[in-house]
Amino acid sequence: MTQQRTNGHRVAVVGGGVIALCSAFYLQRRGHQVTIFEEATVGSGASRGNGGQIVTADPLPAPGMVRDALHHWFSPSSAFYVHPRSLFELAPFLGRFALNSNSRAYLDAFNKLDQFNRVRAVLFDELAEAGIGNHFEATGNLRAFQVRETALSDWQAARRLASLGLTQAPGEFLGPADLRALEPSLGPAAQWGFLRSDVRFGDPSKFVDQLHQHLSENGVTINEDSAVTAVAEKKGSAVVSQQGNEAGFDQVLIAAGLGSTKLLRRLGARIRMVPGKGYSFTVLPEVMPTYTVLLGEAHVGATPLDATRLRIAGTMELGAGANGAMQSRIDRIAEAAAPFLGGVDWADIREQWSAARPMTPDGLPYVGRVGRSERIFAATGHNMLGLSLAPATGQAIADLMSGTADDSSLAAFALNR
């Protein structure tokens, strides 16, 4: 990978998740002296236990989503659950989410994300050459459904997006026999489906560890257990505050996921972001799938992490329920997934995990300058796409902070949009 050099700045990155780490990677590559401040441990938020899929990023608000999901939003067994006690608090977010759940808004947001999608594969290839993410597999994503009409609708939607140049064309539509021949590990509920080749997958925790090691070995200072209470621009510097202690830098990047909200509000940036909790666990199947598999009607993903561990991930939980008991949600995900996968002992569930993702009402992240500041920037709000978008986000914000790109390059993701 070609290392670009600029007149290096002293840059603070607030956050230690995958967005912050990739941003630090590209900032260091551009010759900056980078210091990371993470309130807990590196990758302790949503960066390690997610589904581990690197996909073509598309916005969560989609045509018909509100209409189809409305009857299930308040059901605890739903894949998209809104806690009734939080309805008043979430009403502004859900209202804006609903306004973006139409064809026009969806395609507009998808076209904006294409800026990042176009460079995704190249950047992950370059990272792999540097020993980061070289374990990711590229066999693709198999989408398996129980109901033919549901599978056909999903396949046709994928073909329409491909015709617009937003994704690669899906493989041919498969019936039960062909689907089983392609992936023998499937269970009886998997009857119809198709293959998407534009997906990589692997253990996201290993990716975080490789980034962490690379940064440490290349001069990036990483401070864990270092909560930042405020960021401010003062004469000649950007100041990071920690419980009364202050440190000055030339620039600061706020990339702390949900923790970015308070810091940005103190700077006058009123971003719209709420926590959306997701869950995962691993099982040890008798036969490991060759592909990462979307278990259609279950709204669950199954990702091979290595030769023995299969990660099962799913659920979007908004509101007070996001602090509820993990076990009941894990049990419901396992119950929904079980008919789609054969040879799995569902009583032997391991590595249970949950974390909240930073959700935005239009499905787009916030990436760019904070207000008119010359020194403070942000990269947050990546919804469920943090792993997929991290390298492209890191490269784009590093270019802006280095002066090799201007604000117009990230206008679609501006904080004040």
Secondary structure as UniProt FT lines:
FT   STRAND          10..14
FT   HELIX           18..29
FT   TURN            30..31
FT   STRAND          33..37
FT   TURN            42..47
FT   STRAND          53..54
FT   TURN            63..64
FT   HELIX           65..69
FT   TURN            70..74
FT   TURN            76..77
FT   STRAND          80..82
FT   HELIX           84..86
FT   HELIX           87..99
FT   HELIX           103..129
FT   TURN            130..131
FT   TURN            134..135
FT   STRAND          141..145
FT   HELIX           148..163
FT   TURN            164..165
FT   HELIX           176..182
FT   TURN            184..185
FT   TURN            188..189
FT   STRAND          192..196
FT   STRAND          200..201
FT   HELIX           204..217
FT   TURN            218..219
FT   STRAND          221..223
FT   STRAND          230..234
FT   TURN            235..236
FT   STRAND          237..242
FT   TURN            243..244
FT   STRAND          245..249
FT   STRAND          251..254
FT   HELIX           257..259
FT   HELIX           260..266
FT   TURN            267..268
FT   STRAND          274..283
FT   STRAND          292..295
FT   HELIX           296..298
FT   STRAND          300..304
FT   STRAND          310..318
FT   HELIX           320..323
FT   HELIX           326..337
FT   HELIX           338..340
FT   TURN            346..347
FT   STRAND          350..359
FT   TURN            361..362
FT   STRAND          366..369
FT   TURN            371..372
FT   STRAND          376..380
FT   TURN            383..384
FT   HELIX           386..402
FT   HELIX           407..413
FT   TURN            415..416
//
